[in-house]
């Protein structure tokens, strides 16, 4: 399959993941929509192209590890695992119920989860530890950690960043979902963190900046990060909160929002229209 075919396949998969997320939330149930939809292309590229991931070999010691430090966006990870057949499709309707999928990653009851996350700022520390252990064991595995831009206000994250550089953890790729909106408003107004790239560079990381909704851009950056030796890499991905649903884009109300019946229908219609456009392209 050529690069153009791969890009088209992953664009379509990203749209399917968005549809899955909207189905999980449904009508009248709060769910972390915005920060899940902003990650669709990145998660599609990782789970369906880049990562060493076998849905029938979830405990393979040589697998790549995926950590969603911003664990409240786990719906997008569930969406990918559903497409891989790891989680039954029937679970779409059981999210955030006592017997169903939880609102944050749950290692005990959900296959494919590498860590319990959601207490923001901790995922990178876990990822650094995993990457060091894999290196000691001589494994070919890589560790991918996705963080939110609002999450960068957590101090533990920067301690992990220093440790990763100190130990030259080059089998680790961090990804910052820079969608510029957090739970209560724009990050610039809530807790401004300017010059993100320069901060990571100052901490000794190799830094790449991309359009997080351009699949080709995402693939190029992931490949480039894997070639860096002697230091960890971070991809700063510019994204749109709530991407793909007009009334949810850039809207903090849909960080953890709830659909009315009309909004649900509109969201699904917009996503299906875009998917049809991509299929024809």
N, C-alpha and C positions, 0 to 999 in steps of 0.2 A: 504494500500500500504506500503510495507516494505521500509527500508532506501535505499537499492540498487536500487529498482524501482524508488524511488523519485529522487535519484541522476541521474539515466539515463534519466528520463523525463526532468529534469532541464538542463542537458547537451544538449539534443536535442533542448530544447527551446532556450538556449543561442545561438545555431547555427542559429536557425530561426531568432532571433533578429539581428544577424550579417547580414544575407541575407536581412532583411528589411532595415537595414541601408544602405547597398550598393545600393539597389534599389532606396532609397530616393535620394542619391547623383547622380546616373546615370552617364551620359557621358557629359563632358564639363561644369559641374556645381560644384563650390567649396563647400565643406562641411567638417565639423569636423569629419573626419573618425577615426583618431587614438585614441583619448580619448573616443570615443563612443565604439569602439570595445574592448578596454581594460576593459570595465565595464560589458560585456555581462553576465558572470556567476553571478556576484553580483546582477545585476538588475533582472535576471531570478529568483534567489533565493528569492529576496524580493517580487517581484510582483506575483510570482506563487507558493509561499510556505509560507514565513514567515509573511508577512504583513497582518494585518487586513484590507483587501481591497475588496470591492464589486463593480464591474463595474456598477451595477445598483443602487448603493447607494453612489454616489460620495460626497454627503453632509452629510452622516451619522456622527454625532458628535463624535462617538466612533471609527471612522476609524483611522488607523495609517497614519502619514504624511510622505511623501517622498519629500525631498528637494535636488535638484541638484544644489549645490552651483557653481560648474563648469558648468554653464548653456549652454556654447557653445556645450556641449556633449548631448544636449537634444534629438538628433536623437535616442539614445538608449532608452530614455524614451518614445518617440513616438512609437518606435518599440514594446515596451511592451503594450502600450495602444491600439495599433492596434490589437495585438493578443487577448486582452481582449474584443475587440469590442467597446471600448469607442470612438476610432477614426476610421472612415471608411477606409477600405483598399485602396480605390481609392485615398486617401490623400498621399499615398506613392509618387505619381508622382507630387504632388503639393507643396512639401517642398520648402521654401524660394522663394515663389511667392507672389505677392500682395494679392491674394485671398486664399492662402493656409497657411500651417503651417510655423511659423516663425523660424528663426535660433536660437532663445533663448526662454525659457518658457514664454508664454503669457497667463496670467490668464483670461484676458477679452474675448479671443476668442477660447481658447483651453480647453476642458473639462479635468479634472484630474490634472491640475496644481495647486499647493498649494501656489506658490509665483512667482514673477518675479525675475529671477536671471540671473547672467552672469557678473555683475560688481563684479569681483572676490573679495573674502574675506568677503562678506556680509551674505552668506547663513547660517553660524553657528550662527550668531547673531539672525537671524530670527528663527532658530530652537530652540535656548535657550528660546526665548520669547514664542514660541508656546508650548514648553514642560512645562514651568512654568504655563501658562494659563490652560493647560490640567490638571495639578496637582491641581491647585486651584479649578477647576470644578469637581474634583474627577473622571475624565475619565480614562479608562484603556488603552488609546492610547499610542503608542510610536512614537517618531519622529526620522527619519533617515536622516542624512545629509551627502551627498557625496561631498568631496573636492578633488581637484587635488594636487599633491605634489608640483608643481610649485606655486600653490595658497598659500601655506604656508608662502610665503614671505610677505603676506598682514598683516599689523599690527592689523587691526580690528578683524581678526580671533582669535588672541591670547588674545585680550580683552574679547571676548566671551568665550574663553576657561577658563579664570580666573573666570568669572562670573558663568559659569556652575558648576565649582568646589565649589565656595563660597556658592551657593545655593543648592548644592547636587542634581543636576538635573539627577536623575538616570533613567528617562524615555526617555533619549536621547542617541542614538548611532551615533557617527560620524564614517565615513569611509574615509580613505585617499587612493586615487587611486595612488599608488606609481609606475607609469610606467616609471619614470626617464627621460622623454623627454617632453619638453614644446614647445611653438610655434616656437622658433628660434634655438633650439638645445638641447643637454643634460642638464638637470637641474644642474648637477655638474659643468658645464662650464658657464651657464647663471647666476644662483644665487644659489650657493651650500647651502643646508640646511642639514648638517650632523646630525646623532644621533636623528632621528625623534622620535623614541620610547622614548628615555631618555628625550627629551623635553616635550612630553606629560605627562610622569610620573612626571616630575618636576612641571608641572602645576596641578598635583593632579588627573589625570585621570587614570582609569583602562585601561591598554593597552594590546591588542592582536595583534600578527603578523601572517599573513596567506599567503598562495599562493592564490591569487585572482582568479585563473583559475581552482582551485580544488574545485568542488562544495561541496564535503563532508566537506572540510576545512571551506568553507564559512558558511555552515549551522551550524557547530559546534560552530564557533565564534559568530554567531548571537544569538544562544541559550545561550551561556555563557554570553554575554553582557546583555541579558535580565534578568539574575539572579543576577547581581551586584546591591547592594543597597547602597545608601548614596553618590554615586559619579557617574559622567558620564563615559561612556566607548568609546574608540576609537579603531577601527580595522584598522591596517595598512596593506593594501593589496598589495603585490608585484604582479605587472601585467606587461604585454607587450603592449606597444603602438602599435596599429594596429593589434592586435592579430588575427590570422587566415588567413591573406593575406601576403604571403611571402615577396613581395616587399614593403609592407607598415610597416612591423614590425620594431620597433626601429627607424623609419624614420621620422624625423621632417617635411619633405616635405609633409607628409600626416596628420600633425596636422590639417590643414585646406587645404586639397588637392583636386585635380581635376583628374578624370579618363579620359584617352583616351579610344577609343572604345576597343582596344586590352586589356588594363588594366582592364576595366570593365568585359570583358569576362573571363579573367584569374581569377579575384577575385571571380566571381560567380562560376566558375568551381572548384576552390580550396575549397570554402565553401561547395558546394554541395558534393564534394568527402568526406570531413570530416564528413558531416552530415550522409552520407551513412555508413561510418565506425562506427560511434556512434550507429546507428540504429542496426547494426549487432552485436555489442559488447554484 
